[in-house]
Every structure is written in structure tokens, then in C-alpha cells.
Amino acid sequence: MAGVAHSRAGLSLLLGAASLVLVVGCGNPSAGPTAPSPGATVTPSDSPSQAAADTELTIVSVDGSGASTTWLLSCDPAGGDHPDAAAACAALDKFGAQALPPVPKDQMCTQIYGGSETATVTGRWRGANVMSTFSRNNGCEIARWKMLTGLLPEAGS
């Protein structure tokens, strides 16, 4: 009987520890990545309106045939030679914190192919240095691209 009580206590301790790991490991799923990997530094400042004024980005997109287009973008006020600077700044305001950091290396992604387009975004966003690369080679990358539609060209265009 003492063995059964000891086994139950051990099982309870194990289940409690596993629950704690799950709760701590999950965090806030809607908050997006909190620690970008090297090469994609994105740390927005506390004041979005003041920080938006410190946005100067270069966007280079390469279509499926290898032709490249380069745009410059500034925000607050929206400017530069981006074809729709206002939409680009709006996309960054809404999804930049989620889409600019790279997909975590351990993230499971659907293995679907969305096209051969690629893009890089470099410069400053909300005062933080940014160097992000984009592709459409799996579900996670396609989702990042779609979040920044307006900043990045629509696929196939």
C-alpha cells in the first residue's frame, strides 16, 4: 500500500511540473515572437506615434523571373518612392511586430509552395534596426508575406 501512495505522489508531482512547463512555455499566443533571432532585429519603442517617425526602410522585391524592384519608405508621414506608402505604413503598424521577425527555427510549417518571389526589408522601423528576408516557400513564410501585403507586393504581381 505504501508503494501505491508513493507512486501517486510521484505521478502528481510529475503532472504538476509538466503543467507548469506548458503554462510558462505557451505565453500569450497572440503576442507574436518575443525574441527575434540574429539578423532580424525588431524592437519597437514604447510610443508608436513617435516611433513611427523613425521609420526608414528599403524594400527589395524579386519576382519569380529574377527582376528586382527597390523602394524606399518612411512613415509618419508616409513617404518615399514606395507605390503605396500609406498602405505600407499601415501594414507595418498592424503586423510589423509579428511579421518582421523570422519564423522560429522550431516552428512547424505546412509544406506548401506559394511562389518564387522573395523580398528583403532593411533599415529602421520604430527606431529599431531591421533586416528581414521573406519568401513564399512554406505556409509560415506565406503568412508573413500576406501580413505585410501593402509593404510587399501581392504574390504574382
LOKEMAR-519478 format. One record per atom (N, C-alpha, C, CB): atom name; residue in one letter; x, y, z. Coordinates in steps of 0.05 Angstrom, whole numbers. Glycine has a CB too. Example, Ala and Ser with C-alpha at 12.3 -4.5 7.8 and 13.67 -1.06 7.14 Angstrom:
residues 2
["N", "A", [264, -114, 156]]
["CA", "A", [246, -90, 156]]
["C", "A", [264, -66, 156]]
["CB", "A", [226, -89, 181]]
["N", "S", [257, -45, 142]]
["CA", "S", [273, -21, 143]]
["C", "S", [258, 1, 157]]
["CB", "S", [282, -12, 114]]
This chain:
residues 157
["N", "M", [17, -24, 0]]
["CA", "M", [0, 0, 0]]
["C", "M", [17, 25, 0]]
["CB", "M", [-19, 0, 24]]
["N", "A", [40, 24, 14]]
["CA", "A", [58, 47, 15]]
["C", "A", [69, 53, -12]]
["CB", "A", [81, 43, 36]]
["N", "G", [74, 32, -28]]
["CA", "G", [84, 35, -55]]
["C", "G", [65, 49, -73]]
["CB", "G", [91, 8, -67]]
["N", "V", [39, 44, -70]]
["CA", "V", [18, 57, -86]]
["C", "V", [17, 86, -79]]
["CB", "V", [-9, 43, -82]]
["N", "A", [18, 93, -54]]
["CA", "A", [17, 121, -45]]
["C", "A", [41, 136, -55]]
["CB", "A", [15, 123, -14]]
["N", "H", [64, 123, -54]]
["CA", "H", [89, 135, -64]]
["C", "H", [87, 140, -94]]
["CB", "H", [114, 118, -58]]
["N", "S", [76, 121, -109]]
["CA", "S", [73, 124, -138]]
["C", "S", [53, 146, -145]]
["CB", "S", [63, 97, -150]]
["N", "R", [31, 149, -130]]
["CA", "R", [12, 170, -135]]
["C", "R", [25, 197, -130]]
["CB", "R", [-13, 166, -118]]
["N", "A", [40, 199, -108]]
["CA", "A", [53, 225, -102]]
["C", "A", [73, 232, -124]]
["CB", "A", [68, 223, -74]]
["N", "G", [88, 213, -133]]
["CA", "G", [107, 218, -155]]
["C", "G", [93, 226, -181]]
["CB", "G", [124, 193, -160]]
["N", "L", [71, 213, -187]]
["CA", "L", [55, 220, -211]]
["C", "L", [44, 248, -208]]
["CB", "L", [33, 199, -215]]
["N", "S", [33, 255, -185]]
["CA", "S", [22, 281, -181]]
["C", "S", [44, 303, -184]]
["CB", "S", [10, 284, -153]]
["N", "L", [68, 298, -173]]
["CA", "L", [90, 316, -176]]
["C", "L", [98, 319, -205]]
["CB", "L", [114, 307, -159]]
["N", "L", [99, 297, -219]]
["CA", "L", [106, 298, -248]]
["C", "L", [86, 313, -264]]
["CB", "L", [109, 269, -258]]
["N", "L", [60, 308, -260]]
["CA", "L", [39, 322, -274]]
["C", "L", [39, 352, -268]]
["CB", "L", [12, 310, -267]]
["N", "G", [44, 359, -243]]
["CA", "G", [45, 387, -235]]
["C", "G", [68, 401, -249]]
["CB", "G", [48, 390, -205]]
["N", "A", [91, 389, -250]]
["CA", "A", [114, 401, -264]]
["C", "A", [109, 404, -293]]
["CB", "A", [139, 384, -259]]
["N", "A", [97, 383, -306]]
["CA", "A", [91, 385, -334]]
["C", "A", [71, 407, -340]]
["CB", "A", [79, 358, -344]]
["N", "S", [51, 411, -323]]
["CA", "S", [32, 433, -326]]
["C", "S", [45, 459, -325]]
["CB", "S", [9, 431, -305]]
["N", "L", [64, 462, -306]]
["CA", "L", [78, 488, -303]]
["C", "L", [94, 494, -328]]
["CB", "L", [96, 487, -278]]
["N", "V", [108, 474, -339]]
["CA", "V", [123, 478, -363]]
["C", "V", [105, 487, -386]]
["CB", "V", [139, 452, -371]]
["N", "L", [82, 474, -389]]
["CA", "L", [64, 481, -410]]
["C", "L", [54, 510, -407]]
["CB", "L", [40, 462, -411]]
["N", "V", [46, 518, -383]]
["CA", "V", [36, 545, -378]]
["C", "V", [58, 565, -383]]
["CB", "V", [25, 548, -350]]
["N", "V", [82, 561, -373]]
["CA", "V", [103, 580, -377]]
["C", "V", [112, 581, -406]]
["CB", "V", [127, 574, -359]]
["N", "G", [113, 558, -419]]
["CA", "G", [123, 556, -446]]
["C", "G", [104, 568, -467]]
["CB", "G", [128, 528, -454]]
["N", "C", [78, 568, -461]]
["CA", "C", [59, 578, -480]]
["C", "C", [58, 608, -482]]
["CB", "C", [31, 567, -474]]
["N", "G", [58, 622, -460]]
["CA", "G", [57, 651, -461]]
["C", "G", [32, 661, -474]]
["CB", "G", [81, 663, -475]]
["N", "N", [33, 684, -486]]
["CA", "N", [10, 696, -499]]
["C", "N", [12, 690, -529]]
["CB", "N", [8, 726, -494]]
["N", "P", [-4, 672, -540]]
["CA", "P", [-1, 664, -568]]
["C", "P", [-6, 686, -587]]
["CB", "P", [-19, 641, -574]]
["N", "S", [-21, 707, -580]]
["CA", "S", [-26, 728, -599]]
["C", "S", [-5, 750, -598]]
["CB", "S", [-53, 741, -593]]
["N", "A", [14, 747, -580]]
["CA", "A", [35, 768, -578]]
["C", "A", [56, 766, -599]]
["CB", "A", [47, 767, -551]]
["N", "G", [58, 743, -613]]
["CA", "G", [78, 740, -634]]
["C", "G", [105, 734, -621]]
["CB", "G", [80, 765, -651]]
["N", "P", [126, 732, -638]]
["CA", "P", [153, 725, -628]]
["C", "P", [163, 747, -609]]
["CB", "P", [172, 721, -651]]
["N", "T", [176, 739, -588]]
["CA", "T", [186, 760, -569]]
["C", "T", [216, 763, -571]]
["CB", "T", [179, 752, -541]]
["N", "A", [230, 744, -582]]
["CA", "A", [259, 746, -584]]
["C", "A", [268, 739, -613]]
["CB", "A", [273, 728, -564]]
["N", "P", [269, 759, -631]]
["CA", "P", [278, 753, -658]]
["C", "P", [305, 741, -658]]
["CB", "P", [277, 778, -675]]
["N", "S", [310, 723, -677]]
["CA", "S", [337, 712, -680]]
["C", "S", [356, 732, -692]]
["CB", "S", [335, 686, -697]]
["N", "P", [382, 727, -690]]
["CA", "P", [401, 745, -702]]
["C", "P", [396, 750, -731]]
["CB", "P", [430, 734, -698]]
["N", "G", [400, 774, -740]]
["CA", "G", [395, 781, -768]]
["C", "G", [369, 794, -772]]
["CB", "G", [397, 757, -785]]
["N", "A", [351, 793, -752]]
["CA", "A", [325, 806, -755]]
["C", "A", [320, 820, -728]]
["CB", "A", [303, 786, -761]]
["N", "T", [332, 843, -725]]
["CA", "T", [329, 858, -700]]
["C", "T", [304, 875, -702]]
["CB", "T", [353, 875, -694]]
["N", "V", [284, 869, -686]]
["CA", "V", [260, 885, -686]]
["C", "V", [252, 889, -657]]
["CB", "V", [237, 870, -702]]
["N", "T", [256, 914, -647]]
["CA", "T", [248, 921, -620]]
["C", "T", [234, 948, -621]]
["CB", "T", [272, 921, -601]]
["N", "P", [208, 948, -625]]
["CA", "P", [194, 974, -627]]
["C", "P", [195, 989, -601]]
["CB", "P", [165, 970, -636]]
["N", "S", [195, 1015, -603]]
["CA", "S", [195, 1031, -579]]
["C", "S", [168, 1032, -566]]
["CB", "S", [205, 1060, -585]]
["N", "D", [166, 1044, -542]]
["CA", "D", [141, 1045, -527]]
["C", "D", [120, 1063, -539]]
["CB", "D", [146, 1053, -499]]
["N", "S", [128, 1083, -554]]
["CA", "S", [109, 1102, -565]]
["C", "S", [106, 1100, -595]]
["CB", "S", [118, 1131, -558]]
["N", "P", [86, 1085, -605]]
["CA", "P", [83, 1080, -634]]
["C", "P", [82, 1106, -650]]
["CB", "P", [59, 1064, -639]]
["N", "S", [68, 1126, -641]]
["CA", "S", [66, 1150, -657]]
["C", "S", [93, 1164, -660]]
["CB", "S", [46, 1169, -645]]
["N", "Q", [108, 1167, -639]]
["CA", "Q", [135, 1179, -640]]
["C", "Q", [154, 1160, -655]]
["CB", "Q", [145, 1186, -612]]
["N", "A", [152, 1134, -650]]
["CA", "A", [170, 1115, -662]]
["C", "A", [165, 1113, -692]]
["CB", "A", [167, 1088, -649]]
["N", "A", [140, 1116, -701]]
["CA", "A", [135, 1113, -730]]
["C", "A", [150, 1134, -745]]
["CB", "A", [105, 1116, -735]]
["N", "A", [155, 1157, -733]]
["CA", "A", [171, 1178, -747]]
["C", "A", [199, 1169, -752]]
["CB", "A", [171, 1203, -731]]
["N", "D", [208, 1148, -737]]
["CA", "D", [235, 1138, -741]]
["C", "D", [235, 1112, -757]]
["CB", "D", [249, 1134, -713]]
["N", "T", [220, 1113, -779]]
["CA", "T", [219, 1090, -797]]
["C", "T", [230, 1098, -824]]
["CB", "T", [189, 1080, -800]]
["N", "E", [251, 1086, -832]]
["CA", "E", [264, 1090, -858]]
["C", "E", [273, 1062, -867]]
["CB", "E", [289, 1109, -856]]
["N", "L", [258, 1052, -887]]
["CA", "L", [263, 1024, -896]]
["C", "L", [269, 1024, -926]]
["CB", "L", [239, 1007, -890]]
["N", "T", [285, 1004, -933]]
["CA", "T", [290, 997, -961]]
["C", "T", [278, 969, -966]]
["CB", "T", [320, 998, -969]]
["N", "I", [260, 968, -985]]
["CA", "I", [247, 943, -992]]
["C", "I", [256, 934, -1020]]
["CB", "I", [215, 946, -991]]
["N", "V", [267, 910, -1021]]
["CA", "V", [276, 899, -1047]]
["C", "V", [260, 874, -1052]]
["CB", "V", [307, 893, -1047]]
["N", "S", [244, 874, -1073]]
["CA", "S", [228, 850, -1080]]
["C", "S", [239, 839, -1106]]
["CB", "S", [198, 857, -1082]]
["N", "V", [239, 813, -1108]]
["CA", "V", [249, 798, -1132]]
["C", "V", [226, 780, -1140]]
["CB", "V", [275, 782, -1126]]
["N", "D", [216, 785, -1165]]
["CA", "D", [194, 768, -1175]]
["C", "D", [205, 741, -1183]]
["CB", "D", [180, 782, -1198]]
["N", "G", [187, 723, -1191]]
["CA", "G", [195, 696, -1198]]
["C", "G", [214, 694, -1221]]
["CB", "G", [171, 681, -1205]]
["N", "S", [216, 714, -1238]]
["CA", "S", [234, 713, -1261]]
["C", "S", [262, 725, -1255]]
["CB", "S", [222, 727, -1285]]
["N", "G", [265, 736, -1231]]
["CA", "G", [291, 748, -1224]]
["C", "G", [292, 778, -1226]]
["CB", "G", [312, 736, -1240]]
["N", "A", [271, 791, -1236]]
["CA", "A", [271, 820, -1238]]
["C", "A", [267, 831, -1210]]
["CB", "A", [248, 830, -1257]]
["N", "S", [283, 852, -1204]]
["CA", "S", [282, 863, -1177]]
["C", "S", [272, 892, -1177]]
["CB", "S", [309, 862, -1163]]
["N", "T", [258, 899, -1156]]
["CA", "T", [247, 926, -1152]]
["C", "T", [256, 936, -1125]]
["CB", "T", [216, 928, -1156]]
["N", "T", [265, 960, -1123]]
["CA", "T", [273, 972, -1097]]
["C", "T", [256, 996, -1091]]
["CB", "T", [303, 978, -1097]]
["N", "W", [246, 998, -1067]]
["CA", "W", [230, 1021, -1058]]
["C", "W", [242, 1031, -1032]]
["CB", "W", [201, 1014, -1054]]
["N", "L", [239, 1057, -1027]]
["CA", "L", [246, 1069, -1002]]
["C", "L", [220, 1077, -989]]
["CB", "L", [265, 1094, -1006]]
["N", "L", [219, 1074, -962]]
["CA", "L", [194, 1080, -948]]
["C", "L", [201, 1095, -922]]
["CB", "L", [178, 1055, -942]]
["N", "S", [186, 1115, -916]]
["CA", "S", [186, 1128, -890]]
["C", "S", [157, 1130, -880]]
["CB", "S", [200, 1156, -890]]
["N", "C", [154, 1131, -854]]
["CA", "C", [127, 1132, -843]]
["C", "C", [124, 1156, -824]]
["CB", "C", [119, 1106, -829]]
["N", "D", [100, 1166, -822]]
["CA", "D", [92, 1188, -804]]
["C", "D", [108, 1213, -809]]
["CB", "D", [97, 1179, -775]]
["N", "P", [103, 1226, -832]]
["CA", "P", [83, 1219, -852]]
["C", "P", [94, 1198, -872]]
["CB", "P", [74, 1244, -867]]
["N", "A", [75, 1184, -884]]
["CA", "A", [83, 1164, -904]]
["C", "A", [96, 1177, -928]]
["CB", "A", [58, 1147, -913]]
["N", "G", [119, 1167, -936]]
["CA", "G", [133, 1178, -959]]
["C", "G", [153, 1159, -970]]
["CB", "G", [147, 1204, -950]]
["N", "G", [169, 1169, -988]]
["CA", "G", [188, 1153, -1003]]
["C", "G", [177, 1147, -1030]]
["CB", "G", [194, 1127, -988]]
["N", "D", [190, 1129, -1044]]
["CA", "D", [181, 1122, -1071]]
["C", "D", [165, 1096, -1073]]
["CB", "D", [204, 1121, -1090]]
["N", "H", [157, 1086, -1050]]
["CA", "H", [140, 1062, -1049]]
["C", "H", [114, 1069, -1063]]
["CB", "H", [135, 1052, -1019]]
["N", "P", [103, 1051, -1080]]
["CA", "P", [79, 1058, -1096]]
["C", "P", [55, 1063, -1079]]
["CB", "P", [73, 1035, -1115]]
["N", "D", [53, 1053, -1054]]
["CA", "D", [31, 1059, -1037]]
["C", "D", [41, 1061, -1008]]
["CB", "D", [8, 1038, -1039]]
["N", "A", [55, 1084, -1003]]
["CA", "A", [68, 1087, -977]]
["C", "A", [49, 1086, -954]]
["CB", "A", [83, 1113, -976]]
["N", "A", [25, 1097, -957]]
["CA", "A", [5, 1096, -935]]
["C", "A", [-3, 1067, -928]]
["CB", "A", [-20, 1113, -943]]
["N", "A", [-8, 1051, -948]]
["CA", "A", [-15, 1023, -944]]
["C", "A", [8, 1008, -931]]
["CB", "A", [-24, 1009, -970]]
["N", "A", [33, 1014, -940]]
["CA", "A", [56, 1000, -930]]
["C", "A", [60, 1007, -900]]
["CB", "A", [81, 1009, -945]]
["N", "C", [57, 1032, -893]]
["CA", "C", [59, 1040, -864]]
["C", "C", [37, 1028, -848]]
["CB", "C", [59, 1071, -862]]
["N", "A", [13, 1027, -859]]
["CA", "A", [-10, 1014, -844]]
["C", "A", [-5, 985, -839]]
["CB", "A", [-36, 1018, -860]]
["N", "A", [6, 971, -859]]
["CA", "A", [13, 942, -856]]
["C", "A", [34, 938, -834]]
["CB", "A", [22, 930, -883]]
["N", "L", [54, 956, -834]]
["CA", "L", [74, 954, -813]]
["C", "L", [63, 960, -786]]
["CB", "L", [97, 974, -819]]
["N", "D", [45, 980, -784]]
["CA", "D", [33, 987, -758]]
["C", "D", [17, 963, -747]]
["CB", "D", [15, 1011, -760]]
["N", "K", [3, 950, -765]]
["CA", "K", [-15, 928, -757]]
["C", "K", [0, 902, -751]]
["CB", "K", [-36, 923, -778]]
["N", "F", [19, 895, -768]]
["CA", "F", [31, 868, -767]]
["C", "F", [62, 868, -765]]
["CB", "F", [23, 852, -790]]
["N", "G", [75, 891, -764]]
["CA", "G", [104, 891, -765]]
["C", "G", [117, 875, -742]]
["CB", "G", [113, 919, -763]]
["N", "A", [106, 878, -718]]
["CA", "A", [118, 863, -695]]
["C", "A", [116, 833, -699]]
["CB", "A", [104, 871, -669]]
["N", "Q", [96, 823, -713]]
["CA", "Q", [93, 795, -717]]
["C", "Q", [107, 785, -742]]
["CB", "Q", [64, 788, -720]]
["N", "A", [107, 801, -763]]
["CA", "A", [117, 792, -789]]
["C", "A", [146, 798, -795]]
["CB", "A", [101, 804, -811]]
["N", "L", [158, 818, -782]]
["CA", "L", [186, 825, -788]]
["C", "L", [205, 805, -776]]
["CB", "L", [192, 852, -778]]
["N", "P", [201, 794, -752]]
["CA", "P", [220, 774, -742]]
["C", "P", [218, 749, -759]]
["CB", "P", [215, 768, -712]]
["N", "P", [239, 733, -761]]
["CA", "P", [238, 709, -777]]
["C", "P", [221, 688, -763]]
["CB", "P", [266, 698, -781]]
["N", "V", [212, 668, -778]]
["CA", "V", [198, 645, -767]]
["C", "V", [217, 630, -749]]
["CB", "V", [186, 627, -789]]
["N", "P", [209, 624, -724]]
["CA", "P", [227, 609, -706]]
["C", "P", [236, 583, -719]]
["CB", "P", [214, 604, -679]]
["N", "K", [261, 575, -715]]
["CA", "K", [271, 551, -728]]
["C", "K", [256, 526, -720]]
["CB", "K", [300, 547, -721]]
["N", "D", [244, 525, -696]]
["CA", "D", [230, 501, -688]]
["C", "D", [200, 503, -694]]
["CB", "D", [233, 497, -659]]
["N", "Q", [191, 523, -709]]
["CA", "Q", [163, 526, -717]]
["C", "Q", [155, 506, -738]]
["CB", "Q", [157, 555, -727]]
["N", "M", [133, 492, -733]]
["CA", "M", [123, 473, -754]]
["C", "M", [108, 489, -774]]
["CB", "M", [106, 450, -740]]
["N", "C", [113, 485, -800]]
["CA", "C", [100, 499, -821]]
["C", "C", [90, 480, -842]]
["CB", "C", [120, 519, -834]]
["N", "T", [67, 486, -854]]
["CA", "T", [57, 469, -875]]
["C", "T", [76, 471, -899]]
["CB", "T", [28, 478, -884]]
["N", "Q", [80, 449, -912]]
["CA", "Q", [98, 447, -934]]
["C", "Q", [83, 452, -960]]
["CB", "Q", [112, 420, -935]]
["N", "I", [75, 477, -964]]
["CA", "I", [62, 485, -989]]
["C", "I", [80, 507, -1002]]
["CB", "I", [33, 496, -984]]
["N", "Y", [79, 509, -1027]]
["CA", "Y", [95, 527, -1042]]
["C", "Y", [78, 549, -1053]]
["CB", "Y", [111, 513, -1065]]
["N", "G", [85, 574, -1046]]
["CA", "G", [68, 597, -1055]]
["C", "G", [80, 613, -1078]]
["CB", "G", [64, 615, -1032]]
["N", "G", [104, 606, -1087]]
["CA", "G", [116, 621, -1109]]
["C", "G", [145, 627, -1104]]
["CB", "G", [101, 646, -1114]]
["N", "S", [159, 636, -1124]]
["CA", "S", [188, 641, -1121]]
["C", "S", [195, 669, -1115]]
["CB", "S", [201, 633, -1147]]
["N", "E", [175, 686, -1108]]
["CA", "E", [181, 714, -1101]]
["C", "E", [197, 715, -1074]]
["CB", "E", [155, 731, -1098]]
["N", "T", [215, 734, -1073]]
["CA", "T", [230, 738, -1048]]
["C", "T", [231, 768, -1043]]
["CB", "T", [258, 726, -1049]]
["N", "A", [236, 776, -1018]]
["CA", "A", [239, 804, -1012]]
["C", "A", [257, 807, -987]]
["CB", "A", [211, 817, -1006]]
["N", "T", [270, 831, -985]]
["CA", "T", [285, 838, -961]]
["C", "T", [275, 865, -953]]
["CB", "T", [316, 838, -967]]
["N", "V", [274, 869, -927]]
["CA", "V", [267, 895, -915]]
["C", "V", [290, 902, -896]]
["CB", "V", [239, 894, -900]]
["N", "T", [303, 924, -901]]
["CA", "T", [325, 933, -884]]
["C", "T", [322, 962, -876]]
["CB", "T", [352, 928, -898]]
["N", "G", [334, 970, -854]]
["CA", "G", [334, 997, -846]]
["C", "G", [325, 1000, -817]]
["CB", "G", [315, 1014, -863]]
["N", "R", [308, 1020, -811]]
["CA", "R", [298, 1024, -784]]
["C", "R", [267, 1024, -784]]
["CB", "R", [308, 1051, -773]]
["N", "W", [256, 1010, -765]]
["CA", "W", [227, 1010, -761]]
["C", "W", [222, 1017, -732]]
["CB", "W", [214, 983, -769]]
["N", "R", [207, 1039, -727]]
["CA", "R", [202, 1048, -700]]
["C", "R", [227, 1050, -684]]
["CB", "R", [182, 1029, -686]]
["N", "G", [248, 1059, -697]]
["CA", "G", [274, 1064, -683]]
["C", "G", [292, 1040, -680]]
["CB", "G", [269, 1075, -657]]
["N", "A", [282, 1016, -687]]
["CA", "A", [298, 991, -685]]
["C", "A", [310, 984, -712]]
["CB", "A", [281, 968, -673]]
["N", "N", [334, 973, -711]]
["CA", "N", [346, 963, -736]]
["C", "N", [330, 938, -745]]
["CB", "N", [376, 956, -732]]
["N", "V", [326, 936, -771]]
["CA", "V", [311, 914, -783]]
["C", "V", [327, 903, -806]]
["CB", "V", [283, 923, -792]]
["N", "M", [329, 877, -808]]
["CA", "M", [339, 863, -831]]
["C", "M", [324, 837, -834]]
["CB", "M", [371, 858, -830]]
["N", "S", [303, 837, -850]]
["CA", "S", [285, 815, -852]]
["C", "S", [284, 805, -881]]
["CB", "S", [256, 822, -843]]
["N", "T", [283, 778, -884]]
["CA", "T", [280, 766, -910]]
["C", "T", [254, 752, -911]]
["CB", "T", [304, 747, -916]]
["N", "F", [242, 751, -935]]
["CA", "F", [216, 739, -939]]
["C", "F", [217, 722, -964]]
["CB", "F", [194, 761, -942]]
["N", "S", [201, 700, -963]]
["CA", "S", [198, 682, -986]]
["C", "S", [169, 672, -985]]
["CB", "S", [219, 659, -986]]
["N", "R", [163, 654, -1003]]
["CA", "R", [137, 642, -1003]]
["C", "R", [140, 612, -1005]]
["CB", "R", [120, 653, -1027]]
["N", "N", [160, 601, -991]]
["CA", "N", [166, 572, -995]]
["C", "N", [153, 553, -975]]
["CB", "N", [196, 569, -993]]
["N", "N", [137, 563, -956]]
["CA", "N", [122, 546, -938]]
["C", "N", [99, 562, -926]]
["CB", "N", [140, 533, -916]]
["N", "G", [81, 549, -912]]
["CA", "G", [58, 563, -901]]
["C", "G", [65, 585, -882]]
["CB", "G", [41, 543, -887]]
["N", "C", [85, 582, -866]]
["CA", "C", [93, 604, -847]]
["C", "C", [103, 628, -862]]
["CB", "C", [115, 593, -827]]
["N", "E", [120, 624, -882]]
["CA", "E", [130, 646, -897]]
["C", "E", [109, 660, -914]]
["CB", "E", [153, 636, -916]]
["N", "I", [90, 644, -924]]
["CA", "I", [68, 656, -939]]
["C", "I", [51, 674, -921]]
["CB", "I", [50, 634, -952]]
["N", "A", [46, 665, -896]]
["CA", "A", [31, 680, -877]]
["C", "A", [45, 706, -870]]
["CB", "A", [26, 664, -851]]
["N", "R", [72, 706, -866]]
["CA", "R", [87, 730, -861]]
["C", "R", [84, 750, -884]]
["CB", "R", [117, 724, -856]]
["N", "W", [86, 739, -909]]
["CA", "W", [84, 756, -933]]
["C", "W", [56, 769, -934]]
["CB", "W", [89, 739, -958]]
["N", "K", [35, 753, -929]]
["CA", "K", [8, 763, -930]]
["C", "K", [3, 785, -909]]
["CB", "K", [-12, 740, -927]]
["N", "M", [14, 781, -885]]
["CA", "M", [11, 802, -865]]
["C", "M", [21, 829, -874]]
["CB", "M", [25, 793, -839]]
["N", "L", [42, 828, -890]]
["CA", "L", [54, 853, -899]]
["C", "L", [47, 861, -927]]
["CB", "L", [85, 851, -897]]
["N", "T", [24, 850, -937]]
["CA", "T", [13, 859, -963]]
["C", "T", [8, 889, -960]]
["CB", "T", [-12, 843, -971]]
["N", "G", [17, 904, -979]]
["CA", "G", [17, 933, -977]]
["C", "G", [46, 943, -976]]
["CB", "G", [0, 943, -953]]
["N", "L", [61, 931, -959]]
["CA", "L", [90, 936, -958]]
["C", "L", [104, 920, -980]]
["CB", "L", [102, 929, -930]]
["N", "L", [97, 894, -980]]
["CA", "L", [108, 876, -1001]]
["C", "L", [88, 874, -1024]]
["CB", "L", [114, 847, -989]]
["N", "P", [97, 868, -1048]]
["CA", "P", [78, 865, -1070]]
["C", "P", [60, 841, -1066]]
["CB", "P", [93, 864, -1097]]
["N", "E", [37, 842, -1078]]
["CA", "E", [19, 818, -1078]]
["C", "E", [33, 797, -1094]]
["CB", "E", [-9, 825, -1089]]
["N", "A", [30, 772, -1086]]
["CA", "A", [42, 749, -1100]]
["C", "A", [31, 748, -1129]]
["CB", "A", [36, 723, -1085]]
["N", "G", [49, 743, -1147]]
["CA", "G", [42, 741, -1175]]
["C", "G", [40, 767, -1190]]
["CB", "G", [16, 727, -1177]]
["N", "S", [46, 790, -1176]]
["CA", "S", [44, 815, -1190]]
["C", "S", [71, 825, -1199]]
["CB", "S", [30, 836, -1172]]
